[in-house]
Amino acid sequence: MSVYAVTNKVVKDGIGPLSGVTVTVYDESGATLATIYSDSGGTSPITGSVVTTDASGIATYYAAAGTYLQVIA
């Protein structure tokens, strides 16, 4: 059984948290989209490896242990 860790990326500007911002997750090289999930069991993959920040500026996803590149747009 794989263990997936939660990642909570807080996106802010000089004023405060930004809601509705997209975060695309790539593998460490930045060449390939990472496999990320919406649940800790790794049963619900997130299509396109893109998450959107909530009202508090937090983008949450689960991934296997490793190093990832997060691109904010």
C-alpha positions in Angstrom: 0.0 0.0 0.0 1.3 3.4 -0.9 1.3 6.3 1.5 0.5 9.7 0.2 1.3 13.0 2.0 -0.9 16.1 2.0 0.6 19.2 0.5 -1.0 22.6 1.4 0.5 25.3 -0.7 -0.4 28.8 0.4 -0.3 31.3 -2.4 0.1 35.0 -1.3 1.0 38.3 -2.8 2.2 41.4 -0.9 -1.3 42.0 0.5 -2.4 38.5 1.5 -3.7 35.1 0.3 -4.9 34.7 -3.3 -8.0 32.7 -4.0 -8.8 31.1 -7.3 -5.2 30.8 -8.4 -4.2 27.6 -10.3 -1.2 25.5 -9.2 0.1 23.0 -11.7 2.3 20.2 -10.2 5.2 18.7 -12.1 7.9 16.2 -11.3 11.2 17.5 -10.0 12.5 18.1 -13.6 9.5 20.2 -14.5 9.1 18.2 -17.7 6.3 15.8 -16.7 3.1 16.4 -14.9 3.1 14.8 -11.5 0.5 12.2 -10.4 -1.4 13.9 -7.6 -4.6 12.9 -5.8 -7.5 14.6 -4.0 -7.5 11.9 -1.3 -4.9 10.4 1.1 -5.5 6.9 -0.2 -4.4 7.8 -3.8 -7.7 6.6 -5.3 -8.9 9.9 -6.9 -6.3 11.3 -9.3 -6.5 15.0 -10.1 -6.8 15.4 -13.9 -4.1 17.6 -15.4 -2.3 17.8 -12.1 -3.9 21.2 -11.5 -5.4 22.4 -8.2 -7.1 25.8 -7.5 -6.5 27.8 -4.3 -9.5 28.2 -1.9 -10.7 31.4 -0.2 -7.7 31.2 2.2 -5.2 30.9 -0.7 -4.6 27.2 0.0 -4.1 24.6 -2.7 -4.3 21.1 -1.3 -3.3 17.8 -2.9 -1.8 14.4 -2.0 1.3 12.9 -3.6 3.8 10.2 -3.1 7.0 11.2 -1.3 9.3 13.1 -3.6 10.3 16.5 -4.9 7.8 18.5 -7.0 7.8 21.7 -9.0 4.7 23.8 -8.4 3.9 26.4 -11.1 1.5 29.2 -10.0 -0.6 31.0 -12.6 
